[in-house]
Amino acid sequence: MPVRTPLLAVVSGPPATGKTTLAREFARHLGCPAIIRDEIKQGLAMNRPGHDPDGSDPLNIPAMAAFFATITVLLRAGSTVVAEAAFQDRLWRPGLEPLTTFADLRIIRCTAPAPTIAWRITDRARTDSHRAAHGDKVLLADMEAGVYDPDQFVPISLDAPNLLVDTSDGYAPGMEIQRFLLQPEHEEGAS
């Protein structure tokens, strides 16, 4: 029986654009693991009392290393993987690029209007105690002060099929997204 190259579905975008919710839906639809970078970081923060998620957060590097190590192990074992993180190009491309030698990369970039992002950040900072390691309150303050603009997000620049998804009206992976994820490698990707 022939073995297909495993799919690596990368769900990217600025904070609070619906990446985690959408990644979990993709994984459920595909029947594969979802590796969520923020959950790894939160697990690290649980073992560091008094952790402060400031701009030079010392947990970012070990969280990224654990994230890529986990994805690599799963892909090398032949598993399709949904990977979710912000994936700003400069920081994340060096970790993603080597994976393209043994995985079929698809990039989904989530977007939402700024008021939706602000509402989501406010809501999760207020209701989700597991978000303490991620600096949502600082991000919200930056948005209110005008020093953070989600439109300044720099998407991944790898040569791979990519799809922009507006999550402001829900998270159900529609037929367009499912076709995008499951199209054969040799077909053209959406941009």
C-alpha positions in Angstrom: 0.0 0.0 0.0 1.5 3.4 -1.0 2.2 5.9 1.8 1.2 9.5 1.3 3.3 12.5 2.5 1.7 13.7 5.7 -0.2 17.0 5.7 1.0 19.8 7.9 -1.9 22.3 8.1 -0.5 25.5 9.7 -3.1 27.8 11.2 -1.6 31.3 11.6 -2.5 34.9 12.1 -2.5 37.7 14.7 -3.7 37.1 18.3 -7.4 36.6 18.8 -8.2 36.0 15.1 -9.7 32.6 15.9 -6.6 30.4 15.2 -7.0 27.9 18.1 -10.7 27.4 17.6 -10.3 26.9 13.9 -7.3 24.6 14.3 -9.3 22.4 16.7 -12.1 22.2 14.2 -9.7 21.3 11.4 -8.2 18.5 13.5 -11.6 17.2 14.4 -12.7 17.1 10.8 -9.4 15.5 9.6 -9.1 13.1 12.6 -5.6 14.1 13.5 -3.8 15.9 16.4 -3.8 19.7 16.8 -0.6 21.0 18.3 -1.3 24.4 19.9 1.8 26.5 20.7 0.0 28.5 23.4 -1.0 25.3 25.2 2.6 24.2 25.3 3.6 27.6 26.7 0.9 27.5 29.3 2.1 24.1 30.4 5.6 25.5 30.8 4.2 28.5 32.8 2.4 26.3 35.2 5.8 25.1 36.5 7.2 28.6 36.9 5.4 30.4 39.7 5.2 34.2 39.2 5.8 34.0 35.5 5.4 37.4 33.8 4.6 37.3 30.1 6.4 40.5 29.2 7.9 41.3 25.8 11.1 39.3 26.5 9.3 36.3 27.9 11.8 33.6 28.7 9.3 30.9 27.9 8.9 31.8 24.3 12.1 30.0 23.1 11.5 26.7 25.0 7.8 26.7 24.0 8.8 27.2 20.3 11.4 24.4 20.5 8.9 22.0 22.1 6.3 22.9 19.6 8.5 22.1 16.6 9.9 19.0 18.2 6.4 17.7 18.7 5.3 18.4 15.2 8.5 16.9 13.8 8.0 13.6 15.7 4.4 13.3 14.5 5.2 14.1 10.9 8.1 11.8 10.8 5.9 9.0 12.1 3.6 9.7 9.1 0.8 11.6 11.0 -1.1 14.5 9.5 -0.8 17.4 11.9 -2.7 20.7 12.4 -0.2 23.2 14.0 -1.5 26.5 15.4 0.6 29.5 16.4 1.0 33.1 15.3 3.6 32.1 12.7 5.0 35.6 12.0 7.4 35.1 9.1 10.7 36.2 10.6 10.3 34.1 13.8 8.6 31.0 12.5 9.8 30.4 8.9 13.2 29.0 10.0 11.3 26.2 12.0 8.7 25.5 9.3 11.0 25.4 6.2 12.8 22.1 7.1 9.5 20.4 7.7 8.6 20.9 4.0 11.1 18.2 3.0 8.9 15.5 4.5 5.4 17.1 4.8 2.9 18.7 2.5 2.5 22.2 3.9 -0.7 24.2 3.7 -1.0 27.6 5.4 -4.3 29.0 6.6 -4.0 32.6 7.8 -6.9 33.8 10.1 -8.1 37.3 10.1 -10.8 39.3 11.8 -11.7 43.0 12.1 -9.9 44.9 14.9 -13.1 45.4 17.0 -13.7 41.6 16.9 -10.1 41.0 18.0 -10.4 43.5 20.8 -13.6 41.8 22.0 -12.1 38.4 21.9 -8.9 39.5 23.8 -11.1 41.2 26.4 -13.3 38.2 26.8 -10.5 35.6 27.2 -8.5 37.8 29.5 -11.6 38.1 31.7 -12.8 34.5 31.5 -9.8 32.2 30.8 -7.4 31.8 33.7 -5.2 29.6 31.5 -4.4 32.6 29.3 -2.3 34.2 32.1 1.0 33.1 30.3 0.1 35.0 27.2 -0.1 38.7 28.1 -3.6 39.3 26.7 -4.1 42.3 29.1 -0.9 43.9 27.8 -2.0 43.3 24.2 -5.4 44.8 24.8 -3.7 47.9 26.4 -1.4 48.2 23.4 -4.5 48.1 21.1 -6.2 50.8 23.1 -3.0 52.9 23.1 -2.8 52.5 19.3 0.7 50.8 19.4 -0.6 47.4 18.2 -2.2 46.9 14.8 -3.1 43.4 13.7 -2.8 44.6 10.1 1.0 44.8 10.7 1.1 40.9 10.9 3.7 39.5 8.5 2.5 36.2 7.0 4.7 33.2 6.3 6.6 33.7 3.0 7.2 30.0 2.2 6.3 28.8 -1.3 3.2 26.8 -0.2 -0.5 26.9 -0.8 -2.1 29.4 1.4 -5.7 30.5 2.2 -6.9 33.6 4.0 -9.9 32.9 6.3 -12.0 35.6 8.0 -13.2 34.0 11.3 -15.4 36.9 12.4 -18.6 35.0 11.5 -17.8 31.6 12.9 -15.4 28.7 12.7 -17.0 25.9 10.7 -14.5 24.5 8.2 -16.5 25.0 5.0 -16.1 23.0 1.8 -13.6 25.6 0.4 -11.3 25.1 3.4 -11.6 21.3 3.3 -10.8 21.2 -0.4 -7.8 23.4 0.2 -6.4 21.2 2.9 -7.0 17.9 1.1 -6.0 18.9 -2.5 -3.2 16.8 -3.9 0.3 18.4 -3.7 0.6 19.0 -7.5 -2.5 21.1 -7.7 -2.3 24.9 -7.4 -3.0 26.3 -4.0 -5.4 29.2 -3.2 -3.8 32.5 -2.3 
